């Protein structure tokens, strides 16, 4: 049985949704399994659509792996404003260091 940690998704209105996240899964997979609105994941985690964009303002420095050049390029195509804390949730793997981490769901700007 896989271990799990709690991660938190914060909506634009400040509402927080706490979910159990299986270690080894991506933050995007966790959002999809828990029906978290705002994480569309159209490409299923292939890093080719930017519909799983999140802000990682509340994640401690050094916890996340470095962003790949492909993820960096895809974030330029995100519908919401790109910020220094922007990441694609399909590229973030859940591990013990993410316990109680907060991922902010941006409001898409079409």
DRENFISE-33258 format. One record per residue (C-alpha): residue number from 1; x negated, y negated, z; residue in three letters. Coordinates in nm, 4 decimals. Each point is the difference from the previous one (the first is absolute). Layout:
DRENFISE-33258
- num,u,v,w,residuo
- NUM,X,Y,Z,ALA
...
//
This chain:
DRENFISE-33258
- num,u,v,w,residuo
- 1,0.0000,0.0000,0.0000,UNK
- 2,-0.1375,-0.3420,-0.0965,UNK
- 3,-0.0481,-0.2678,0.2564,UNK
- 4,0.1947,-0.3194,-0.0360,UNK
- 5,-0.0363,-0.3593,0.1045,UNK
- 6,0.2479,-0.2839,0.0107,UNK
- 7,-0.0266,-0.2683,-0.2627,UNK
- 8,0.2167,-0.3076,-0.0253,UNK
- 9,0.1441,-0.1708,-0.3057,UNK
- 10,0.0992,-0.3630,0.0472,UNK
- 11,0.2632,-0.1501,-0.2270,UNK
- 12,-0.0017,-0.3648,-0.1065,UNK
- 13,0.2652,-0.0858,0.2611,UNK
- 14,-0.2249,0.1359,0.2771,UNK
- 15,0.1889,0.3258,0.0513,UNK
- 16,-0.2403,0.2812,0.0804,UNK
- 17,0.0536,0.3613,-0.0993,UNK
- 18,-0.2041,0.2573,0.1943,UNK
- 19,-0.0557,0.3342,-0.1696,UNK
- 20,-0.1953,0.3162,0.0649,UNK
- 21,-0.2795,0.0348,-0.2533,UNK
- 22,-0.1725,0.3306,-0.0713,UNK
- 23,-0.3780,-0.0305,0.0083,UNK
- 24,-0.1424,0.0412,-0.3472,UNK
- 25,0.3107,-0.1380,-0.1705,UNK
- 26,-0.0086,-0.3414,-0.1606,UNK
- 27,0.1780,-0.2972,0.1532,UNK
- 28,0.2108,-0.0098,-0.3190,UNK
- 29,0.1045,0.3657,0.0355,UNK
- 30,0.0959,-0.0715,0.3591,UNK
- 31,0.2161,-0.2940,-0.1072,UNK
- 32,0.1733,0.2010,-0.2730,UNK
- 33,0.0720,0.2989,0.2270,UNK
- 34,0.1504,-0.2377,0.2573,UNK
- 35,0.2022,-0.2035,-0.2539,UNK
- 36,-0.1770,-0.3265,0.0801,UNK
- 37,0.1490,-0.2638,-0.2314,UNK
- 38,-0.2461,-0.2118,-0.1947,UNK
- 39,-0.2514,0.2757,-0.0718,UNK
- 40,0.1110,0.1091,-0.3465,UNK
- 41,-0.2926,0.2277,-0.0924,UNK
- 42,0.1070,0.0266,-0.3630,UNK
- 43,-0.3185,0.1824,-0.1060,UNK
- 44,0.0112,0.2442,0.2913,UNK
- 45,-0.3361,-0.1033,0.1394,UNK
- 46,-0.2125,-0.0055,-0.3146,UNK
- 47,-0.1205,-0.3579,0.0541,UNK
- 48,0.1505,-0.1218,-0.3267,UNK
- 49,0.3057,-0.2081,0.0926,UNK
- 50,-0.0616,-0.2183,0.3110,UNK
- 51,0.3566,0.0597,0.1271,UNK
- 52,-0.1309,0.1210,0.3365,UNK
- 53,-0.1770,-0.3289,0.0782,UNK
- 54,-0.0332,-0.0822,0.3719,UNK
- 55,-0.1767,-0.2604,0.2105,UNK
- 56,-0.2394,0.1378,0.2599,UNK
- 57,-0.0266,-0.3133,0.2170,UNK
- 58,0.0551,0.2021,0.3174,UNK
- 59,-0.2452,0.2826,-0.0741,UNK
- 60,-0.3300,-0.0288,0.1845,UNK
- 61,-0.3089,-0.0802,-0.2054,UNK
- 62,-0.1990,0.3041,-0.1044,UNK
- 63,0.2901,0.2453,0.0327,UNK
- 64,0.0873,0.0211,-0.3698,UNK
- 65,-0.2290,0.1458,-0.2648,UNK
- 66,-0.1431,-0.2427,-0.2532,UNK
- 67,0.2270,-0.0935,-0.2878,UNK
- 68,-0.0859,0.1649,-0.3305,UNK
- 69,-0.0466,-0.2111,-0.3138,UNK
- 70,0.3157,0.1590,-0.1478,UNK
- 71,0.2084,-0.0988,0.3035,UNK
- 72,-0.1486,-0.3498,-0.0138,UNK
- 73,0.1051,-0.0336,-0.3649,UNK
- 74,0.3502,0.1344,0.0669,UNK
- 75,0.0591,-0.2482,0.2810,UNK
- 76,-0.0346,-0.2786,-0.2557,UNK
- 77,0.3187,0.1383,-0.1591,UNK
- 78,0.2055,0.0177,0.3206,UNK
- 79,0.3365,-0.1772,-0.0100,UNK
- 80,-0.0617,-0.1736,0.3337,UNK
- 81,-0.2748,-0.2441,0.0850,UNK
- 82,-0.3403,0.1612,0.0343,UNK
- 83,-0.1724,-0.0831,0.3284,UNK
- 84,-0.3388,0.0918,0.1475,UNK
- 85,0.1798,0.2676,0.2051,UNK
- 86,0.1812,0.1524,-0.3020,UNK
- 87,-0.0359,0.3720,-0.0591,UNK
- 88,0.1864,0.2727,-0.1842,UNK
- 89,0.1489,0.2323,0.2596,UNK
- 90,-0.0571,0.3005,-0.2289,UNK
- 91,-0.3737,-0.0524,0.0509,UNK
- 92,0.0092,-0.0019,0.3807,UNK
- 93,-0.0289,0.3385,0.1706,UNK
- 94,0.1559,0.0453,0.3414,UNK
- 95,-0.2397,0.0921,0.2774,UNK
- 96,-0.0205,-0.0424,0.3774,UNK
- 97,-0.1450,-0.3520,-0.0364,UNK
- 98,0.3287,-0.1144,-0.1564,UNK
- 99,0.2089,0.0893,0.3056,UNK
- 100,0.2333,-0.2973,0.0603,UNK
- 101,-0.1351,-0.1848,-0.3082,UNK
- 102,0.2409,-0.2500,-0.1556,UNK
- 103,0.0437,-0.0308,-0.3767,UNK
- 104,0.1959,-0.3023,-0.1211,UNK
- 105,0.2230,0.0537,-0.3020,UNK
- 106,-0.0207,-0.3041,-0.2278,UNK
- 107,0.3046,-0.1419,-0.1691,UNK
- 108,-0.0326,0.0613,-0.3724,UNK
- 109,0.0078,-0.3128,-0.2110,UNK
- 110,0.1437,0.0770,-0.3426,UNK
//
